[in-house]
Amino acid sequence: MKRVLVFWFSLLWAQTAVAASPIVDGQYVVEAIARNAIIWDVRPADAYAKAHIPGAVSIGDAIKVLRDENTEDFIATERIEKILGAAGLDPKREIIVYGSRGSPSPYFGLYTLQYFGGKSARVYHEGIEDWSAAGRAISREASQRPPVALKLEVDPTLAVTTKDVVARLNNPNVQIVDVRTPQEFMGQDIRAIRGGHIPGAVNIPFEQNWVDPETRVKLARKQVGSNAGMSLKPVEALKQLYSKLDPNKETIVYCQSGMRASETAGVLQHLGFTNVKIYDSSWLSYGNTLDAPADNVTFFNVDLLSSRISALQDRISQLEKELAEAKAKK
């Protein structure tokens, strides 16, 4: 009897989580369009121009447009108000965010809307590839919505700062998920003044959410012809992936700059985690905050980098010389 009750409770939990999920499929998008929901394409302008969901609006590459290129944090709220407002993107409306299948960009768009008070934002994980493959209409004409005057207010429950993270270290009611690569986690791939990871963090690379976590590598090597492997794993497989985490605890997710973290945060919401926070500044800030405790610490070797750059420049100069000599012989 106990096993039966556990089974039914688990099934009910999974069904409830999916019903409240921020992740939706193509049919949901069709129905959302019918009820006048806003569709936001977060891809670069050139990709949007080639093919997009009819009626979808674009501000260009959302990650580049809405974040400071140095800190990789949000630009000033006043600027975001103008950018989103000009596109008619009101976080208070129902908005479906999409891009390319499996890309973290739509999840960053989802996080942006939620961060600025959106309660009806969803992400179409399968993206333009799924939409096109289903034979649905595609547009190449830019769409515009009436501009809106926005006064955005931040939801402080969705994000944490470096100070917040340090204050939560060793708190048994807080769990931290590092979604970077194992090499970054172990301090072998250094992308700040120092490498390593936040003490107590669990390393679950965000690609593990996909049916085939190696898809991007395979695409680069031309071992596969599509990004189909970047589809989300079934709910049960995702639950197993995060089985060591407690859905009811405060869960902080981080990566290098918050982008990859936003995808895992969306997946955790998909699974019914009730208190998910994104550490938006992520390792870029934590790794550069030298008094913040860290494990597997390694420091950036400036001299080694200079040597490699010098060697690379020498090689480029040699290739340019060889190319000039080859042209002269013709």
LOZA-751488 format. One line per field, with one value per atom (N, C-alpha, C): residue in one letter; x, y, z. Coordinates in steps of 0.05 Angstrom, whole numbers, plus 5000, padded with zeros to 4 digits. Each point is the difference from the previous one (the first is absolute). Example, Ala and Ser with C-alpha at 12.3 -4.5 7.8 and 13.67 -1.06 7.14 Angstrom:
// residues 2
resn: c(A	A	A	S	S	S)
px: c(5264	4982	5018	4993	5016	4985)
py: c(4886	5024	5024	5021	5024	5022)
pz: c(5156	5000	5000	4986	5001	5014)
// end
This chain:
// residues 330
resn: c(M	M	M	K	K	K	R	R	R	V	V	V	L	L	L	V	V	V	F	F	F	W	W	W	F	F	F	S	S	S	L	L	L	L	L	L	W	W	W	A	A	A	Q	Q	Q	T	T	T	A	A	A	V	V	V	A	A	A	A	A	A	S	S	S	P	P	P	I	I	I	V	V	V	D	D	D	G	G	G	Q	Q	Q	Y	Y	Y	V	V	V	V	V	V	E	E	E	A	A	A	I	I	I	A	A	A	R	R	R	N	N	N	A	A	A	I	I	I	I	I	I	W	W	W	D	D	D	V	V	V	R	R	R	P	P	P	A	A	A	D	D	D	A	A	A	Y	Y	Y	A	A	A	K	K	K	A	A	A	H	H	H	I	I	I	P	P	P	G	G	G	A	A	A	V	V	V	S	S	S	I	I	I	G	G	G	D	D	D	A	A	A	I	I	I	K	K	K	V	V	V	L	L	L	R	R	R	D	D	D	E	E	E	N	N	N	T	T	T	E	E	E	D	D	D	F	F	F	I	I	I	A	A	A	T	T	T	E	E	E	R	R	R	I	I	I	E	E	E	K	K	K	I	I	I	L	L	L	G	G	G	A	A	A	A	A	A	G	G	G	L	L	L	D	D	D	P	P	P	K	K	K	R	R	R	E	E	E	I	I	I	I	I	I	V	V	V	Y	Y	Y	G	G	G	S	S	S	R	R	R	G	G	G	S	S	S	P	P	P	S	S	S	P	P	P	Y	Y	Y	F	F	F	G	G	G	L	L	L	Y	Y	Y	T	T	T	L	L	L	Q	Q	Q	Y	Y	Y	F	F	F	G	G	G	G	G	G	K	K	K	S	S	S	A	A	A	R	R	R	V	V	V	Y	Y	Y	H	H	H	E	E	E	G	G	G	I	I	I	E	E	E	D	D	D	W	W	W	S	S	S	A	A	A	A	A	A	G	G	G	R	R	R	A	A	A	I	I	I	S	S	S	R	R	R	E	E	E	A	A	A	S	S	S	Q	Q	Q	R	R	R	P	P	P	P	P	P	V	V	V	A	A	A	L	L	L	K	K	K	L	L	L	E	E	E	V	V	V	D	D	D	P	P	P	T	T	T	L	L	L	A	A	A	V	V	V	T	T	T	T	T	T	K	K	K	D	D	D	V	V	V	V	V	V	A	A	A	R	R	R	L	L	L	N	N	N	N	N	N	P	P	P	N	N	N	V	V	V	Q	Q	Q	I	I	I	V	V	V	D	D	D	V	V	V	R	R	R	T	T	T	P	P	P	Q	Q	Q	E	E	E	F	F	F	M	M	M	G	G	G	Q	Q	Q	D	D	D	I	I	I	R	R	R	A	A	A	I	I	I	R	R	R	G	G	G	G	G	G	H	H	H	I	I	I	P	P	P	G	G	G	A	A	A	V	V	V	N	N	N	I	I	I	P	P	P	F	F	F	E	E	E	Q	Q	Q	N	N	N	W	W	W	V	V	V	D	D	D	P	P	P	E	E	E	T	T	T	R	R	R	V	V	V	K	K	K	L	L	L	A	A	A	R	R	R	K	K	K	Q	Q	Q	V	V	V	G	G	G	S	S	S	N	N	N	A	A	A	G	G	G	M	M	M	S	S	S	L	L	L	K	K	K	P	P	P	V	V	V	E	E	E	A	A	A	L	L	L	K	K	K	Q	Q	Q	L	L	L	Y	Y	Y	S	S	S	K	K	K	L	L	L	D	D	D	P	P	P	N	N	N	K	K	K	E	E	E	T	T	T	I	I	I	V	V	V	Y	Y	Y	C	C	C	Q	Q	Q	S	S	S	G	G	G	M	M	M	R	R	R	A	A	A	S	S	S	E	E	E	T	T	T	A	A	A	G	G	G	V	V	V	L	L	L	Q	Q	Q	H	H	H	L	L	L	G	G	G	F	F	F	T	T	T	N	N	N	V	V	V	K	K	K	I	I	I	Y	Y	Y	D	D	D	S	S	S	S	S	S	W	W	W	L	L	L	S	S	S	Y	Y	Y	G	G	G	N	N	N	T	T	T	L	L	L	D	D	D	A	A	A	P	P	P	A	A	A	D	D	D	N	N	N	V	V	V	T	T	T	F	F	F	F	F	F	N	N	N	V	V	V	D	D	D	L	L	L	L	L	L	S	S	S	S	S	S	R	R	R	I	I	I	S	S	S	A	A	A	L	L	L	Q	Q	Q	D	D	D	R	R	R	I	I	I	S	S	S	Q	Q	Q	L	L	L	E	E	E	K	K	K	E	E	E	L	L	L	A	A	A	E	E	E	A	A	A	K	K	K	A	A	A	K	K	K	K	K	K)
px: c(5016	4984	5017	5022	5017	5013	5008	5013	4980	4975	4979	4996	4998	4996	5023	5025	5023	5000	4991	4999	4980	4976	4979	5008	5013	5008	5021	5019	5020	4988	4980	4987	4985	4986	4985	5019	5023	5020	5010	5006	5010	4979	4975	4979	4995	5000	4996	5023	5025	5023	4998	4994	4998	4978	4977	4977	5007	5017	5008	5026	5010	5027	5002	5023	5005	5008	5004	5009	4976	4996	4976	5008	4981	5005	4988	5003	4990	4970	4985	4971	4991	5014	4994	5005	5021	5006	4978	4990	4978	4976	4993	4977	5005	5025	5006	4998	5008	4997	4971	4983	4972	4987	5011	4989	5016	5016	5014	5023	5013	5025	5022	5020	5023	5021	5011	5021	5026	5020	5026	5022	5012	5022	5026	5016	5024	5026	4997	5024	5012	5024	5011	4983	5002	4983	5001	5024	5002	4985	5001	4985	4970	4991	4972	4991	5017	4992	4997	5015	4999	4973	4992	4975	4992	4975	4990	4971	4990	4971	4985	4980	4984	4990	5005	4991	5020	5022	5020	5015	5007	5015	5029	5018	5028	5013	5019	5017	5029	5003	5027	5008	5026	5011	4995	4980	4992	5023	5016	5022	5019	5006	5019	4987	4975	4986	4994	4993	4991	5021	5024	5021	5025	5013	5025	5022	5014	5019	5024	5005	5023	4992	4979	4992	4981	4987	4980	4977	4995	4976	4980	4976	4980	5010	4994	5005	4980	5002	4983	4970	4985	4971	4986	5008	4988	5004	5023	5005	4984	4997	4984	4971	4991	4972	4995	5019	4998	5001	5019	5003	4976	4992	4976	4975	4998	4976	4997	5022	4999	4991	5006	4992	4972	4988	4973	5002	5023	5004	4994	4976	4991	5001	5018	5002	4973	4982	4974	4982	5006	4984	5010	4984	5009	5020	5024	5021	5013	5002	5014	5028	5021	5027	5011	5013	5012	5025	5015	5024	5006	5025	5008	4998	4993	4996	5024	4993	5020	5017	4999	5017	4992	5019	4993	4987	5002	4990	4971	4982	4972	4995	5016	4998	5010	5019	5008	4978	4986	4976	4979	4995	4981	5008	5025	5010	4997	5006	4997	4971	4981	4972	4992	5008	4993	5014	5025	5015	4986	4988	4986	4970	4992	4973	4981	5010	4982	4991	4974	4989	4989	4999	4988	5019	5025	5021	5005	5004	5006	5023	5012	5022	4994	5004	4996	5027	5007	5027	5007	4981	5006	5005	4990	5007	4992	5014	4993	5003	5019	5003	4976	4988	4977	4976	4997	4978	5000	5023	5003	4995	5012	4997	4971	4984	4972	4983	5013	4986	4984	5006	4985	5011	4984	5007	5025	5016	5025	4998	5010	5000	5029	5003	5026	4997	4975	4995	5000	5014	5001	4973	4995	4974	5004	4981	5001	4975	5003	4977	4999	4977	4998	5019	5016	5018	4984	5013	4988	5019	4989	5017	5002	5025	5004	5013	4992	5013	5005	5024	5006	5009	4990	5009	5012	5022	5015	4987	4998	4991	5025	5005	5024	5002	4978	5000	5012	5007	5009	5030	5014	5029	5015	5026	5017	5026	5013	5025	5023	5024	5023	4999	4993	4997	4979	4978	4979	5010	5015	5010	5019	5019	5019	4986	4979	4984	4986	4995	4984	5018	5026	5018	4996	4999	4997	4972	4981	4972	4987	4991	4989	4974	4987	4975	5004	5026	5007	5017	4993	5016	5009	5025	5012	5007	4991	5005	5018	5023	5019	4995	4992	4992	5022	5024	5023	5011	5020	5013	5016	5006	5016	5028	5010	5027	4999	4978	4997	4997	4983	4994	5025	5018	5025	5022	4995	5021	5020	4995	5018	4996	4975	4993	4994	5019	4999	4988	4978	4987	4996	5015	5000	5029	5004	5027	5008	4981	5005	4979	5007	4981	4992	4981	4991	4969	4989	4971	4992	4975	4989	4999	5009	5000	4971	4999	4974	4984	5009	4984	5001	4978	4998	5003	5017	5005	4982	4981	4983	5000	5018	5001	4973	4994	4973	4993	5021	4995	4988	5003	4989	4969	4988	4971	4991	5019	4993	4999	4986	4999	5028	5016	5028	5018	5012	5016	5024	5008	5023	4992	4975	4991	5016	5006	5015	5028	5013	5026	4997	4980	4995	4994	4985	4994	5025	5018	5025	5017	4999	5016	4986	4976	4983	4994	4997	4993	4969	4985	4971	4992	4976	4991	4979	4992	4980	5004	4986	5002	4978	4989	4978	5008	5026	5009	4998	4994	4998	4971	4983	4973	5003	4981	5000	4996	5013	4995	4971	4989	4973	5001	4977	4998	5013	4994	5011	5031	5011	5029	5012	4986	5008	4998	4979	4997	5023	5008	5023	5026	5003	5024	5003	4978	5000	4990	5002	4988	5014	5024	5014	4993	4984	4991	4972	4994	4974	4984	4977	4984	4989	5000	4989	5021	5025	5021	5006	5011	5009	5023	4997	5019	5013	5026	5015	5014	4997	5012	5019	5024	5020	5016	5013	5018	5023	5007	5021	4988	4977	4988	4970	4988	4971	4984	5013	4985	4993	5020	4994	4984	5004	4985	4970	4993	4972	4986	5013	4988	4994	5020	4995	4979	5000	4980	4972	4997	4974	4992	5020	4995	4991	5014	4992	4972	4993	4972	4981	5008	4985	4995	5019	4998	4986	4992	4985	5016	5025	5016	4987	4996	4983	5015	5027	5015	5027	4999	5024	5010	5025	5013	5024	5003	5023	5021	5024	5023	5010	4989	5004	5029	5014	5028	5018	4991	5013	5030	5014	5029	5016	4990	5014	5004	4980	5002	5013	4991	5010	5030	5009	5028	5018	4989	5015	4998	4983	4998	5018	5025	5021	4995	4984	4995	4976	4987	4978	5011	4991	5011	4995	5019	4997	5016	4991	5014	5014	5020	5016	5010	5011	5009	5025	4999	5024	4999	5024	5001	5008	4989	5006	5029	5013	5028	5004	5004	5002	5025	5022	5025	4996	4986	4996	4983	4979	4983	5015	5017	5016	5018	5012	5018	4984	4976	4984	4991	4993	4992	5023	5024	5024	5006	4997	5006	4979	4975	4979	5005	5009	5006	5023	5020	5023	4991	4981	4990	4984	4984	4984	5019	5021	5019	5013	5007	5013	4981	4975	4980	4996	4999	4997	5023	5024	5024	5000	4992	4998	4979	4978	4979	5009	5015	5010	5020	5017	5020	4986	4979	4985	4987	4989	4988	5020	5024	5021	5010	4998	5010	4981	4974	4980	5005)
py: c(4976	5024	5025	5000	5023	5006	4979	5004	5011	4991	5010	5030	5008	5028	5017	4990	5015	5004	4978	5002	5021	4999	5019	5029	5003	5027	5010	4983	5008	5007	4985	5005	5027	5004	5025	5024	4997	5022	5007	4979	5004	5014	4991	5012	5029	5006	5027	5018	4990	5016	5007	4981	5005	5020	4997	5017	5029	5005	5027	5008	4984	5004	5025	5014	5022	4991	4974	4990	4988	5009	4992	4989	4987	4988	5017	4991	5015	5004	4980	5003	5021	5001	5021	5028	5002	5026	5008	4980	5005	5011	4987	5009	5027	5005	5026	5022	4995	5020	5007	4979	5003	5018	5000	5018	5026	5006	5026	5002	4978	5001	5012	5012	5011	4978	4999	4981	5015	4992	5015	4982	5008	4986	5013	4985	5012	4995	4989	4995	5026	4998	5024	5008	5025	5012	4985	4991	4986	4973	4986	4975	5005	5021	5008	5007	5014	5009	4976	4979	4977	4985	4996	4985	5003	5007	5002	4993	4996	4995	5025	4998	5024	5015	5026	5017	5004	4984	5001	5027	5011	5025	4994	5019	4996	5026	4998	5023	4994	4978	4990	4979	4995	4980	5011	4988	5011	5000	4979	4999	5023	5007	5022	5027	5002	5026	5008	4980	5007	4997	4992	4997	5017	5008	5015	4980	5007	4981	4994	5018	4995	4985	5009	4987	4976	5001	4980	4999	5022	5004	5017	5002	5017	5029	5012	5029	5015	5026	5016	4994	4998	4994	5020	5025	5021	4994	4990	4993	4975	4981	4976	5008	5018	5010	5011	5015	5012	4979	4981	4979	4982	4990	4982	5015	5024	5016	5006	5007	5006	4976	4976	4976	4990	5014	4991	4976	4996	4976	5008	4997	5007	4974	4998	4976	4991	5019	4993	4985	5000	4985	4971	4983	4973	5001	4990	5001	4972	4991	4975	5007	4990	5006	4976	5005	4978	5009	4980	5005	4975	4991	4975	4978	4975	4978	4997	4999	4994	5023	5022	5023	5012	5010	5013	5027	5012	5027	5003	4982	5004	4998	4985	4998	5026	5012	5027	5020	4997	5017	4995	4975	4992	5012	4997	5011	5030	5014	5029	5008	4987	5007	4994	4978	4993	5019	5008	5018	5027	5008	5026	4997	4979	4998	4983	4988	4984	4974	4995	4976	4981	5009	4983	4996	4998	4995	4970	4991	4972	4999	4977	4996	4976	5003	4979	4988	4979	4989	4990	4987	4987	5021	5024	5022	4999	5016	5004	4974	4983	4975	4982	4998	4984	5012	5027	5014	4995	5002	4996	4971	4981	4972	4991	5013	4993	5011	5014	5010	5025	5014	5024	5024	5020	5024	5013	5010	5015	5027	5021	5026	5011	5018	5014	5030	5008	5029	5008	5021	5009	5007	4993	5006	5021	5017	5021	5001	5005	5003	5029	5010	5027	5004	5021	5004	5005	4994	5004	5015	5016	5014	4982	4992	4981	5013	4992	5007	4973	4989	4973	5000	4980	4995	4973	4998	4975	4982	4974	4981	4989	5009	4992	4971	4985	4972	4982	5010	4983	5000	5018	5002	5004	4993	5005	5013	5014	5014	4983	5009	4986	5000	5023	5002	4981	4997	4981	4972	4993	4972	4994	5018	4996	4996	5016	4999	4973	4986	4975	4976	5003	4977	4985	4973	4982	5001	5014	5000	4974	4983	4974	5003	5023	5004	5012	5002	5011	4980	4996	4983	5016	4995	5016	4981	5008	4984	5015	4989	5011	4986	5015	4987	5003	5008	5002	4973	5000	4975	4989	4974	4988	5014	5008	5013	5027	5015	5026	4995	4980	4994	4992	4985	4991	5020	5023	5020	4996	4982	4995	5020	5009	5020	5026	5018	5025	5023	5011	5022	5025	5002	5024	5002	5017	5002	4972	4986	4973	4981	4974	4979	4985	4982	4985	5000	4995	5001	5009	5006	5009	4975	5003	4977	4988	4974	4986	4998	5012	5000	4972	4992	4975	5006	4986	5005	4983	5013	4987	5018	4995	5017	5002	5024	5005	4983	4991	4983	4973	4993	4974	5001	5023	5002	4989	4997	4993	4969	4991	4972	4990	5016	4994	5023	4999	5023	5007	4981	5005	5013	5008	5010	5023	5020	5023	4992	4982	4990	4985	4983	4984	5018	5021	5019	5014	5008	5013	4981	4974	4980	4989	5010	4991	4970	4991	4972	4996	5021	5000	5023	4997	5020	5020	4996	5018	5002	5018	5004	4985	4979	4984	4990	4994	4990	5020	5025	5021	5002	4982	4999	4992	5008	4994	4970	4989	4973	4998	4976	4996	5008	5007	5009	4980	4974	4981	4999	5003	5001	5025	5022	5025	4998	4988	4996	4983	4980	4983	5016	5018	5016	5018	5010	5018	4986	4974	4985	5006	5009	5006	5028	5014	5027	4998	5019	5001	5022	4993	5020	5022	4996	5020	5018	4995	5017	5023	5021	5022	4990	5003	4989	5023	5004	5021	4987	5011	4989	5021	4991	5019	4986	5017	4990	5020	5010	5020	5028	5004	5027	5000	4977	4999	4989	4998	4992	4970	4983	4971	4994	5015	4996	5004	5019	5006	4976	4984	4976	4979	4995	4980	5010	5026	5011	4995	5004	4994	4971	4983	4971	4992	5012	4994	5010	5023	5009	4980	4990	4980	4975	4994	4976	5006	5024	5007	5010	5008	5012	5027	5005	5022	5026	4999	5024	5000	5006	5000	5029	5004	5026	4998	5020	5001	5019	4990	5018	5011	5023	5010	5007	5012	5007	4976	4978	4974	5001	4981	4998	5024	5014	5024	5020	5001	5017	4985	4975	4985	4995	4992	4994	5024	5024	5025	5012	4988	5010	4982	5009	4983	4992	5014	4992	4982	4993	4981	4972	4983	4973	4984	4984	4984	4974	4980	4974	4996	4983	4994	5026	5018	5026	4997	5012	5004	5029	5012	5028	5003	5021	5006	5007	4987	5004	5021	5025	5021	4996	4992	4996	4978	4978	4978	5010	5015	5010	5018	5018	5018	4984	4978	4984	4987	4990	4987	5020	5025	5020	5008	5002	5007	4978	4975	4977	5000	5006	5001	5023	5023	5022	4994	4986	4992	4981	4982	4981	5014	5020	5015	5016	5011	5016	4981	4976	4981	4992	4995	4993	5022	5025	5023	5003	4994	5002	4978	4976	4978	5006	5012	5006	5022	5020	5021	4989	4981	4988	4983	4986	4983	5017	5023	5018	5012	5006	5012	4981	4974	4980	4996	5009	4995	5019)
pz: c(5000	5000	5000	5016	5002	4973	4986	4974	4980	5002	4982	5005	5025	5007	4991	5003	4991	4970	4986	4971	4991	5012	4992	5007	5023	5008	4981	4992	4981	4973	4991	4975	5001	5022	5004	5000	5014	5001	4973	4984	4973	4982	5002	4984	5007	5027	5009	4991	5002	4992	4971	4982	4972	4994	5014	4995	5006	5020	5007	4988	4981	4989	4983	5001	4982	4972	4996	4974	4985	4975	4985	4973	4986	4974	4978	4975	4978	4999	5008	5001	5020	5022	5020	4987	4985	4987	4980	4985	4981	5015	5022	5016	5013	5008	5012	4980	4975	4979	4995	5001	4996	5021	5024	5021	5003	4979	4998	5019	5007	5016	4982	5013	4986	4996	4976	4994	4996	5016	5000	4989	4978	4988	5010	5015	5013	4984	4976	4984	4988	4989	4986	4977	4993	4979	4973	4993	4974	5000	5022	5002	4999	5014	5000	4972	4985	4973	4981	5005	4982	5003	5025	5005	5029	5005	5027	5001	5024	5004	4993	4983	4992	5024	5000	5022	5022	4999	5021	4998	5023	5000	5008	4993	5005	5009	5019	5007	4992	4984	4994	5020	5002	5019	5028	5014	5026	5020	4999	5020	4996	4975	4995	5005	4993	5002	5029	5016	5027	5022	4992	5021	4993	5021	4997	4990	4979	4989	5018	5019	5018	5025	5013	5025	4994	4976	4993	5019	5013	5016	4984	5010	4986	4997	4977	4997	5018	5002	5017	4994	5020	4997	4982	5002	4983	4970	4993	4972	4992	5018	4994	4996	5016	4997	4972	4990	4973	4979	5003	4979	4999	5022	5001	4992	5011	4994	4971	4986	4972	4984	5009	4986	5009	5019	5009	5019	5011	5018	5029	5008	5027	5017	5020	5016	5013	5003	5013	4981	4974	4981	4998	4988	4995	4977	5005	4979	4998	4975	4994	4988	5012	4991	4985	4977	4986	4985	4992	4984	4984	5003	4988	5021	4991	5018	5020	5026	5020	5008	4986	5006	5027	5016	5025	4996	4976	4995	5007	4991	5008	5030	5014	5029	5013	4988	5009	4997	4977	4995	5021	5006	5021	5027	5007	5025	5001	4978	4998	5006	4988	5004	5029	5010	5028	5019	4995	5017	5002	4978	4999	5004	5015	5009	4984	4978	4983	5014	4999	5012	4979	4975	4979	4977	5007	4979	4997	4976	4994	4980	4998	4981	4982	4975	4980	4994	5015	4999	4973	4986	4974	4978	5004	4983	4971	4984	4972	4984	5008	4985	5002	5024	5004	4986	5002	4987	4970	4988	4971	4992	5016	4994	5001	5016	5003	4977	4981	4977	5005	5022	5007	4984	4998	4984	5010	4981	5006	4987	5013	4989	4997	4981	4997	5002	5005	5003	5029	5007	5027	5011	5025	5013	5021	5003	5020	5016	5026	5017	5009	5008	5011	5023	5001	5022	5026	5022	5026	5019	5017	5020	5024	5007	5022	5024	5023	5025	5014	4996	5009	5030	5013	5028	5002	5014	5003	5021	4993	5020	5015	5024	5015	5008	4996	5009	4979	4976	4978	4996	5014	4995	5026	5000	5023	4991	5018	4995	5011	4995	5011	5031	5011	5029	5011	4985	5009	5000	4979	4997	5023	5006	5021	5027	5004	5025	5003	4978	5000	5002	4998	5001	5026	4998	5023	5012	4986	5009	4990	5018	4992	4985	5000	4986	4972	4992	4974	4984	4975	4983	4975	4992	4978	4977	4976	4976	4981	4994	4981	4973	4980	4974	4979	5008	4982	4993	4983	4993	5024	5000	5021	5002	4977	5000	5014	4995	5014	5030	5007	5027	5016	4987	5013	4999	4988	4999	4978	4981	4978	4977	4997	4980	5015	5000	5016	4983	5010	4985	5017	5021	5017	5011	5020	5012	5011	5010	5009	4991	4999	4993	5026	4997	5022	5001	5024	5003	5028	5003	5026	5018	5025	5018	5003	4999	5003	4975	4978	4975	4988	4987	4986	4970	4987	4971	4983	4986	4980	4976	4980	4977	4986	4991	4989	4976	4985	4977	5008	5026	5009	4999	4996	4997	4973	4981	4973	4997	4979	4993	4995	4986	4994	5008	5023	5010	4982	4982	4983	4973	4997	4974	4989	5016	4990	4990	5014	4992	4974	4998	4975	4977	5004	4979	4990	5018	4993	4984	5006	4986	4976	4994	4978	5002	5025	5005	4999	5003	4998	4982	4988	4982	5011	5025	5011	5030	5013	5029	5015	4987	5013	5027	5004	5026	5022	4994	5020	5011	4992	5012	5029	5016	5029	5004	5020	5008	5011	5000	5012	5030	5011	5028	5019	4996	5019	5000	4976	4998	5013	4997	5013	5030	5009	5029	5011	4985	5008	5000	4981	4998	5024	5011	5023	5025	5001	5022	5027	5000	5026	5011	4985	5009	5012	5018	5013	4986	4988	4985	5018	5026	5018	5013	4995	5011	4982	5011	4983	4983	4974	4981	4984	5003	4986	4976	4977	4976	4988	4993	4988	4978	4984	4980	4998	4977	4997	5002	4987	4999	5003	5006	5004	4976	4977	4976	5001	5003	5002	5025	5021	5025	4995	4983	4995	4988	4984	4988	5022	5016	5021	5020	5006	5018	4988	4974	4987	5002	4997	5002	5028	5020	5028	5006	4989	5003	4986	4977	4985	5017	5018	5017	5026	5005	5024	5023	4995	5021	5007	5025	5009	5006	5003	5008	4986	4974	4983	4996	5005	4997	4981	4983	4983	5011	5002	5007	4974	4992	4974	4994	5020	4996	4999	5013	4998	5005	4987	5006	4991	4980	4992	5023	5017	5024	5023	5005	5023	4997	4976	4996	5002	4996	5002	5028	5017	5028	5017	5004	5010	5029	5015	5028	5003	4977	5001	5001	5019	5002	4974	4992	4976	5002	4986	4999	4973	5000	4975	4988	5016	4990	4984	4976	4983	4990	4997	4992	4971	4988	4972	4997	4981	4995	4977	5007	4980	4982	5013	4984	4979	5008	4981	4977	5006	4979	4981	5011	4984	4981	5011	4983	4977	5007	4979	4979	5008	4981	4983	5012	4984	4980	5009	4981	4978	5006	4980	4980	5010	4983	4981	5011	4983	4978	5007	4980	4979	5008	4981	4981	5012	4983	4980	5008	4982	4978	5006	4980	4980	5011	4982	4981	5011	4983	4978	5007	4981	4979	5009	4981	4980	5010	4983	4979	5010	4982	4979	5007	4981	4979	5008	4980	4981	5011	4984	4978	5005	4981	4977	5004	4979	4976)
// end
